[in-house]
Amino acid sequence: MDAAEPAKPERDTGSAWLLELAPEDDELVEPLSDAPTRTLAATELGAGPVAWAIATARRAADHILELLPVFGGDLAAEQLLRRAVESTTIAVLRAFLSGDPETLWPGTEPADSTNSYVRRGIPMDSVIRGIHLCQETITASLLGEIDRRRRPITDAQHANELLFRCFDRFSANIAARYSLEAERWSQSRATIRAELIDKVLSGTAVDGKQISAALDYRLDGHHVACVAWLDSSHAQSGAQDELDAALDELDRRLGGGRSLRRWADLSTVHIWYEDPSGNIYRTLREITGSLLPSRRARMAIAGPDTGIEGFRSTHTRALSAARVASFSGHPAAWVTDYADVELVALITTDLDLARSFVRRMLGPLAHDDQRAAELRETLEVYLDVQRSITQAARRLHTHRNTVVYRIKKIEEVFGTDRLKHHSLELGVALRTTSSLGATVLFTEPSTTV
């Protein structure tokens, strides 16, 4: 063997059929686990089994999120869970091939997720329950493959026994990790600050001055609130330290005034800035480049507002802006200001209803294709300039006759009644599609425009 070549694990010859695994064509999904995890597994198993594990992990994570919504709540939290489940599912196949249950641990992704669960206050029994649900899905999927291949009953028995051993050891390791992290977290200063911030946000804070002193932040002042987070594919080990350092640099660019941070999980942080002059808010709006481009860091902002109530309201609005940014079907700017998406934030409180509203109001224009997008843009500008053809042409940088032609085409699609009597609803629907794109549109091209 070449000295540079990694030693391959001893293979359990009774599990060689695993190397034939591959997902159905309609089950191909984008991976979320770390690249080294997939590369090592592909070396041992091949590309097909790894792709099968990724697809199975997607179903397992869906099962967990359905029965234990505490693991969701926002996109970053959901993706952190999916990343850990995917890594664990891949490790299960490696364990089957080697016959070694210890293959499941340690794993960077489940370790990171466990730390996050501690910091988010998810109880250990929910974490263990999530592991059992993951085991259920993986077990059912593997037994289904054994049955489909008409493997002997001894293979199914072997699979059940090995899976039990794998997840028994894995659960014990996760519980130990959770306990260690919980002890560290409970003793940290960040916990105390987080608890105080939670009291302010929940309205249970009694003495605002005392809490202000403990936080070293004036709750009775002027606030700008932010949410900073990383693209899910870049929320890997070490990302939190990098985002923390980038936020320190941002603080210096903003003048080094007082700020407050509360980590929601390993890739999401809530921030408040004291902003008595409004300069911080203006500067945040003007910064065009991501504070951490290598990790695809993004930020949502809201403000300014004053006092404890303003502290709460700016935070609520920043969370709403972050939600809209996460829904966006096209690459968004690095910063999303609630003031720019307030209408969309309100209408997308229930995304399914918002999608239905957009499609009903826009009809054939609610399709994700270039021609429909061109007509939507023209109609949005036309309504925004109070139906002035001249001003619309100027805003769109196109000839007046082009605008006339497009408006006539829109009238043919809608009829004049909708344009006359439902301009407000149309404006809301158009604003929503501008912000969210394909998230609220029909996926197939229109056949009528």
Secondary structure, 3 states (H helix, E strand, C coil): CCCCCCCCCCCCHHHHHHHHCCCCHHHCCCCCCCHHHHHHHHHHHCHHHHHHHHHHHHHHHHHHHHHCHHHCCCHHHHHHHHHHHHHHHHHHHHHHHHCCHHHHCCCHHHHHHHHHHHHHCCCHHHHHHHHHHHHHHHHHHHHHHHHHCCCCHHHHHHHHHHHHHHHHHHHHHHHHHHHHHHHHHHHCHHHHHHHHHHHHHHCCCCCHHHHHHHHCCCCCCEEEEEEEEECHHHCCCCHHHHHHHHHHHHHHHCCCCCEEEEEEECCEEEEEEECCCCHHHHHHHHCCCCCCHHHCEEEEEEEEEEHHHHHHHHHHHHHHHHHHHHHCCCCCCCEEEHHHHHHHHHHCCCHHHHHHHHHHHHHHHCECCHHHHHHHHHHHHHHHCCCCHHHHHHHHCCCHHHHHHHHHHHHHHHCHHHHHHCHHHHHHHHHHHHHHHHHCCECCCCCCC
